[in-house]
């Protein structure tokens, strides 16, 4: 997962890139935890004015939870992250989703 920032007039635009194209950007535990961390950092940064959520690859934006990880016999069931690992609480920071196509 990448976080990119660019300074623009009036504030910073952050881009979060889901980067597991080989798994159609399925959220495994590590990726979900990192996504939650990045969103918390962005929510606390008062200079951020916009967030763009993008995804690597061309097959899918994000297929959801990584079901292969959750069913792996050596891991048992992967720990649940909770209802949603992502929370951007600032209402003055618009959120956008970029879809290929």
C-alpha beads as a LAMMPS data file, in Angstrom:
LAMMPS data file: protein, C-alpha beads

101 atoms
100 bonds

1 atom types
1 bond types

-500.0 500.0 xlo xhi
-500.0 500.0 ylo yhi
-500.0 500.0 zlo zhi

Masses

1 110.0

Atoms # bond

1 1 1 0.000 0.000 0.000
2 1 1 1.281 3.408 -0.899
3 1 1 0.418 6.863 0.364
4 1 1 1.310 9.698 -1.957
5 1 1 0.912 13.377 -1.202
6 1 1 0.966 16.394 -3.435
7 1 1 0.714 19.990 -2.299
8 1 1 -2.053 21.887 -3.997
9 1 1 -3.458 25.352 -3.500
10 1 1 -5.572 25.154 -0.361
11 1 1 -4.079 21.964 1.053
12 1 1 -2.674 18.523 0.446
13 1 1 -4.246 15.781 -1.648
14 1 1 -3.408 12.255 -0.463
15 1 1 -3.667 9.196 -2.639
16 1 1 -3.910 5.757 -1.060
17 1 1 -3.105 2.965 -3.501
18 1 1 -4.197 -0.622 -2.829
19 1 1 -1.270 -2.553 -4.295
20 1 1 -1.898 -6.307 -4.480
21 1 1 -2.918 -6.664 -8.132
22 1 1 -1.909 -10.342 -8.181
23 1 1 -4.725 -10.972 -5.650
24 1 1 -7.107 -8.419 -7.205
25 1 1 -6.275 -6.150 -4.248
26 1 1 -7.933 -8.492 -1.744
27 1 1 -7.509 -7.165 1.794
28 1 1 -5.373 -9.515 3.845
29 1 1 -4.796 -8.846 7.536
30 1 1 -1.545 -6.921 7.012
31 1 1 -3.080 -4.734 4.314
32 1 1 -6.207 -4.011 6.379
33 1 1 -4.119 -3.034 9.401
34 1 1 -1.900 -0.778 7.264
35 1 1 -4.960 0.796 5.613
36 1 1 -6.396 1.607 9.041
37 1 1 -3.056 3.163 10.086
38 1 1 -2.832 5.292 6.956
39 1 1 -6.422 6.489 7.341
40 1 1 -5.794 7.420 10.985
41 1 1 -2.696 9.392 9.942
42 1 1 -4.628 11.197 7.222
43 1 1 -7.584 11.941 9.514
44 1 1 -5.213 13.542 12.035
45 1 1 -3.423 15.667 9.417
46 1 1 -5.220 19.023 9.276
47 1 1 -3.485 19.999 6.028
48 1 1 -5.086 17.175 4.041
49 1 1 -7.999 18.481 1.994
50 1 1 -8.804 15.465 -0.185
51 1 1 -8.197 11.718 -0.240
52 1 1 -8.127 9.608 -3.398
53 1 1 -8.408 5.835 -2.999
54 1 1 -6.929 4.062 -6.018
55 1 1 -5.943 0.501 -6.849
56 1 1 -3.138 -1.124 -8.818
57 1 1 -3.897 -3.527 -11.626
58 1 1 -6.637 -3.737 -14.207
59 1 1 -8.709 -6.765 -13.173
60 1 1 -10.425 -5.380 -10.073
61 1 1 -10.482 -2.356 -7.810
62 1 1 -10.746 -4.520 -4.657
63 1 1 -12.486 -7.869 -4.273
64 1 1 -12.874 -7.529 -0.498
65 1 1 -11.396 -9.773 2.183
66 1 1 -8.663 -12.229 1.236
67 1 1 -10.627 -15.458 1.632
68 1 1 -7.559 -17.620 0.923
69 1 1 -5.817 -16.120 3.960
70 1 1 -8.882 -16.614 6.148
71 1 1 -9.147 -20.282 5.172
72 1 1 -5.426 -21.130 5.361
73 1 1 -5.045 -24.326 7.451
74 1 1 -1.749 -23.235 8.990
75 1 1 -3.268 -19.973 10.224
76 1 1 -6.676 -21.198 11.232
77 1 1 -9.038 -18.324 10.809
78 1 1 -7.152 -15.049 10.426
79 1 1 -8.009 -12.530 13.115
80 1 1 -11.005 -10.397 12.369
81 1 1 -10.265 -6.752 11.867
82 1 1 -13.661 -5.569 13.037
83 1 1 -16.589 -3.997 11.286
84 1 1 -14.450 -1.667 9.185
85 1 1 -10.740 -0.964 9.420
86 1 1 -11.117 2.343 7.599
87 1 1 -12.381 5.439 9.298
88 1 1 -11.917 8.955 8.019
89 1 1 -13.847 11.053 10.474
90 1 1 -13.122 14.583 9.325
91 1 1 -16.105 16.004 7.507
92 1 1 -14.041 18.815 5.976
93 1 1 -11.929 16.335 3.984
94 1 1 -13.717 14.968 0.900
95 1 1 -13.077 11.328 -0.007
96 1 1 -12.978 10.167 -3.625
97 1 1 -12.705 6.712 -5.137
98 1 1 -10.935 6.237 -8.462
99 1 1 -12.048 3.335 -10.616
100 1 1 -10.303 2.141 -13.727
101 1 1 -12.288 2.176 -16.936

Bonds

1 1 1 2
2 1 2 3
3 1 3 4
4 1 4 5
5 1 5 6
6 1 6 7
7 1 7 8
8 1 8 9
9 1 9 10
10 1 10 11
11 1 11 12
12 1 12 13
13 1 13 14
14 1 14 15
15 1 15 16
16 1 16 17
17 1 17 18
18 1 18 19
19 1 19 20
20 1 20 21
21 1 21 22
22 1 22 23
23 1 23 24
24 1 24 25
25 1 25 26
26 1 26 27
27 1 27 28
28 1 28 29
29 1 29 30
30 1 30 31
31 1 31 32
32 1 32 33
33 1 33 34
34 1 34 35
35 1 35 36
36 1 36 37
37 1 37 38
38 1 38 39
39 1 39 40
40 1 40 41
41 1 41 42
42 1 42 43
43 1 43 44
44 1 44 45
45 1 45 46
46 1 46 47
47 1 47 48
48 1 48 49
49 1 49 50
50 1 50 51
51 1 51 52
52 1 52 53
53 1 53 54
54 1 54 55
55 1 55 56
56 1 56 57
57 1 57 58
58 1 58 59
59 1 59 60
60 1 60 61
61 1 61 62
62 1 62 63
63 1 63 64
64 1 64 65
65 1 65 66
66 1 66 67
67 1 67 68
68 1 68 69
69 1 69 70
70 1 70 71
71 1 71 72
72 1 72 73
73 1 73 74
74 1 74 75
75 1 75 76
76 1 76 77
77 1 77 78
78 1 78 79
79 1 79 80
80 1 80 81
81 1 81 82
82 1 82 83
83 1 83 84
84 1 84 85
85 1 85 86
86 1 86 87
87 1 87 88
88 1 88 89
89 1 89 90
90 1 90 91
91 1 91 92
92 1 92 93
93 1 93 94
94 1 94 95
95 1 95 96
96 1 96 97
97 1 97 98
98 1 98 99
99 1 99 100
100 1 100 101
